[in-house]
Amino acid sequence: MSIAAGLLQAQTARFEQVDPLLPAAAAPPEGDVLTAALADGERVAGVVARGRYETGTAPTLWSARDVVELHPLVGASGGAGMDALLRELRRMLDRGAPGADSSCVVTWPSRDVEASEPLLAHGFAPLSTLAVRVTAAEPEPAGDLAVRLATSRDLAVALELELAELAYSAMVGAAIDRPNARRIKRAGLTRHLEQGDPVWLGERDGVVVGLAHGRLVDAGPGAPAGARLRAGCWGYVNCVSVRPDARGTGVGRRLMAVAHRELARLGATSTFLYYNPPNPLASVFWPRQGYRPLWTIWEVRPAGALR
Ligand SMILES: CC(C)(COP(=O)(O)OP(=O)(O)OC[C@H]1O[C@@H](n2cnc3c(N)ncnc32)[C@H](O)[C@@H]1OP(=O)(O)O)[C@@H](O)C(=O)NCCC(=O)NCCS
């Protein structure tokens, strides 16, 4: 067995040990290979994939434009393996780091806390988490807030709510409120409404006060989501936003109760979403709705700030 295959197998075994909801460790993509030897002679490896998002594209609203993403293959070596790889990554960046609008990214199982210490020591922040919710059955939603599906006629009000969420998230996490955000969001929302992805609107006295936007994602073998989620039909909660003057009054809770029941009805057996741990509303709200961290997305911005 090659070193990479052995490390991948050991990494899958470690993932199974730290969190039963993790899928098997995914083979890294194409990129520059890093290797390192640990004090006990064990070898670890990683692949560094560099990506660039062009101006005006949706990912620029949640990511730096130049991304240096490390895919660690540390097997069962824990924190020591992660530390050794991050030292190698620093050496690689010494030979050339991207500019100001850049980041280093490592996505790692949230419960593998042995990796947290080296990530923090090298300057990474836990900017986002992919959180999951697994329940046996969805109860009938409680509450009397009217919730209905948006149509393309609701584009303007839905867009304002999505932009309000972006503005808030940009203060507390990975999101970036770029000058062309309105145009990018409008294009995305138009497409989602046209293709029939559910966007739920909560109304109080006939006024829209909140939005939840979701869709179904297949995490079957070979699907991109399969690297992060166990095989199955997942409900993805893309954006939830409540008008500032209506926050904390049960709108978000009621919207999510409806969204969870409807996503289950459409075939989702579990749901997932991303939130930012530094977001003081989302970090309370999502665990209250039954979500818990599966993956943590660690970032250093700009990439050259890696220690
Ligand atoms: C996060 C957000 C969608 C929650 O919606 P909401 O309508 O304000 O939340 P609710 O009133 O339904 O509150 C539900 C739970 O969240 C918690 N919560 C909500 N607002 C809170 C606040 N201001 N302080 C502390 N806890 C709060 C409460 O624990 C509440 O639980 P409980 O009433 O069941 O005990 C909303 O605050 C929002 O739009 N925030 C800005 C944008 C954002 O962060 N979106 C999410 C990005 S992932």
PDBQT file of the ligand as one rigid body, heavy atoms in Angstrom, charges set to zero:
ROOT
HETATM    1  C1  LIG A 401     -30.025  34.154  13.783  1.00  0.00    +0.000 C 
HETATM    2  C2  LIG A 401     -31.475  34.584  13.498  1.00  0.00    +0.000 C 
HETATM    3  C3  LIG A 401     -31.892  34.034  12.133  1.00  0.00    +0.000 C 
HETATM    4  C4  LIG A 401     -32.352  33.972  14.598  1.00  0.00    +0.000 C 
HETATM    5  O1  LIG A 401     -33.698  34.317  14.348  1.00  0.00    +0.000 OA
HETATM    6  P1  LIG A 401     -34.593  34.979  15.504  1.00  0.00    +0.000 P 
HETATM    7  O2  LIG A 401     -35.952  35.155  14.992  1.00  0.00    +0.000 OA
HETATM    8  O3  LIG A 401     -33.886  36.206  15.989  1.00  0.00    +0.000 OA
HETATM    9  O4  LIG A 401     -34.515  33.846  16.640  1.00  0.00    +0.000 OA
HETATM   10  P2  LIG A 401     -35.725  33.391  17.594  1.00  0.00    +0.000 P 
HETATM   11  O5  LIG A 401     -36.368  34.592  18.184  1.00  0.00    +0.000 OA
HETATM   12  O6  LIG A 401     -36.574  32.430  16.863  1.00  0.00    +0.000 OA
HETATM   13  O7  LIG A 401     -34.913  32.671  18.734  1.00  0.00    +0.000 OA
HETATM   14  C5  LIG A 401     -34.675  31.298  18.776  1.00  0.00    +0.000 C 
HETATM   15  C6  LIG A 401     -33.588  31.018  19.791  1.00  0.00    +0.000 C 
HETATM   16  O8  LIG A 401     -32.374  31.692  19.449  1.00  0.00    +0.000 OA
HETATM   17  C7  LIG A 401     -31.837  32.331  20.614  1.00  0.00    +0.000 C 
HETATM   18  N1  LIG A 401     -31.759  33.758  20.376  1.00  0.00    +0.000 N 
HETATM   19  C8  LIG A 401     -32.335  34.471  19.412  1.00  0.00    +0.000 A 
HETATM   20  N2  LIG A 401     -32.015  35.776  19.502  1.00  0.00    +0.000 NA
HETATM   21  C9  LIG A 401     -31.238  35.896  20.562  1.00  0.00    +0.000 A 
HETATM   22  C10 LIG A 401     -30.584  36.985  21.177  1.00  0.00    +0.000 A 
HETATM   23  N3  LIG A 401     -30.702  38.240  20.722  1.00  0.00    +0.000 N 
HETATM   24  N4  LIG A 401     -29.824  36.736  22.245  1.00  0.00    +0.000 NA
HETATM   25  C11 LIG A 401     -29.694  35.490  22.722  1.00  0.00    +0.000 A 
HETATM   26  N5  LIG A 401     -30.306  34.424  22.176  1.00  0.00    +0.000 NA
HETATM   27  C12 LIG A 401     -31.043  34.612  21.123  1.00  0.00    +0.000 A 
HETATM   28  C13 LIG A 401     -32.718  32.074  21.767  1.00  0.00    +0.000 C 
HETATM   29  O9  LIG A 401     -32.045  31.102  22.538  1.00  0.00    +0.000 OA
HETATM   30  C14 LIG A 401     -33.973  31.505  21.187  1.00  0.00    +0.000 C 
HETATM   31  O10 LIG A 401     -34.242  30.348  21.894  1.00  0.00    +0.000 OA
HETATM   32  P3  LIG A 401     -35.581  30.107  22.717  1.00  0.00    +0.000 P 
HETATM   33  O11 LIG A 401     -36.474  31.308  22.536  1.00  0.00    +0.000 OA
HETATM   34  O12 LIG A 401     -36.082  28.892  22.054  1.00  0.00    +0.000 OA
HETATM   35  O13 LIG A 401     -35.078  29.938  24.072  1.00  0.00    +0.000 OA
HETATM   36  C15 LIG A 401     -31.659  36.126  13.520  1.00  0.00    +0.000 C 
HETATM   37  O14 LIG A 401     -31.239  36.618  14.778  1.00  0.00    +0.000 OA
HETATM   38  C16 LIG A 401     -30.873  36.873  12.450  1.00  0.00    +0.000 C 
HETATM   39  O15 LIG A 401     -31.397  37.149  11.363  1.00  0.00    +0.000 OA
HETATM   40  N6  LIG A 401     -29.600  37.252  12.736  1.00  0.00    +0.000 N 
HETATM   41  C17 LIG A 401     -28.790  38.016  11.794  1.00  0.00    +0.000 C 
HETATM   42  C18 LIG A 401     -28.404  37.204  10.569  1.00  0.00    +0.000 C 
HETATM   43  C19 LIG A 401     -27.809  35.864  10.931  1.00  0.00    +0.000 C 
HETATM   44  O16 LIG A 401     -26.956  35.778  11.795  1.00  0.00    +0.000 OA
HETATM   45  N7  LIG A 401     -28.273  34.818  10.249  1.00  0.00    +0.000 N 
HETATM   46  C20 LIG A 401     -27.794  33.450  10.458  1.00  0.00    +0.000 C 
HETATM   47  C21 LIG A 401     -26.541  33.211   9.706  1.00  0.00    +0.000 C 
HETATM   48  S1  LIG A 401     -26.035  31.526   9.845  1.00  0.00    +0.000 SA
ENDROOT
TORSDOF 0
